Amino acid sequence: MENSFEDERRIEKARKKIQAIKGFYKHFAAYVIVNIVLIVMHWVDMEPGEHFLEWNTFSTAFFWGIGLLLHAFGVFGTDVFLGADWEERKIREYMDKDTGKKNKWE
């Protein structure tokens, strides 16, 4: 009985994590679509002599991007870029690489 309760708890935790990941990807899709539309609208509505590469063109994408980055950290944790075991994997990779070089010449 205790085991089924633990399984239910793990399943519920996994469902919440999946919902959080789905929410992030929806947020990311909205970010990309809305910012493309805003940038294209700015490009189409430009007056003669107006510059495209201005702060106003990309300010929404910049600030919303900060919010999206914070959302990613909330969903994936701080290991979103390198992963939790990145350092260990790199150490093993370099050790294997060094071992491979020594074996080539022997």
N, C-alpha and C positions, 0 to 999 in steps of 0.2 A: 504494500500500500504506500509506503514511504517512497519507494522507487518511482511509482507512477506520478506522485506529486512532484517529485524532482524533475521528471520528464516533462510534465506540463509546464513547469516553471521555465525550463530551458527552451521549450517550444515557444512560449509566449515572449521570452526575451529575444529569440531569433526573429519572430514576427515583427517585433518593435524595431529591431535593427534593420530589417528589410524595408519596412515602411519609411524609416528615416533615410535610407539610401535612395529609395524611390522618390521621396520628397526632394532630396538634393538634386537628383537628375532632372526632375521637373523644373526646379528653380534654375538650374543651369540652362536648360532648353529655353525657358522664358527669357533668360538673360541674353542668350545669343540672338534669338529671333527679334526681340524688342530693340536691342541695340543696333542690329543690322537695319531694321526699319527706320529708326531714328537717324542713323548716319546717312542712309540713302535719301531720306526726306530732306535733311540739311543740304546734301549735295545738289538735289534737284531744285531747291528753293534759294540757292545762292544768288545774290545780286552780282552784277558785273563789278569786278575789282575786289570782291570779297574773297578772303583766303579760306581754304578748306581746313587746313591744319591749325585750328584755333582751339583754345581750351573749351569753349562752348560746344564744340563738336563732340568731344570725347568725355566731358565731365560726368555725364550720367553713367557711362560705361565704367569710368574710374571708381566712382563712389559705390555703385552697385556691385562692382567687382570686389571691393573690400568686404561688403556684406556677404557676397558669395564665398569668399575665402574664409570668413568666420563661420559660415554655415558648414563648409567642408571640414574645418577643424572640429566643429561640434559633432559631426556625423562620423568622421573617420579617425578622429583624434589627432594628436600632434605628429603622429608617424605617417601622415598621409603621403609625404613625398619620398622618404627614404625607407620607411617600414621599420618595424620594431627590431628585426634582426639584421638590418642592413650591414651594420658594422661587422658582425660575425661572418656573414656571407662574403664580404669583401676580403676579410682576413683569410678565409679558406681559399678564395679564388687566387689570391696572390701567393699563398703557400703552395697551391697546386701548380701554379704557373712556374714558380721557382723549382719545384720538384721535377716538372716536365723538362725544363731546360737542362738540368743536371743529367737526366736519363738520356737525353739525345746524344750527348757527347761521350757517354761511357760505353 
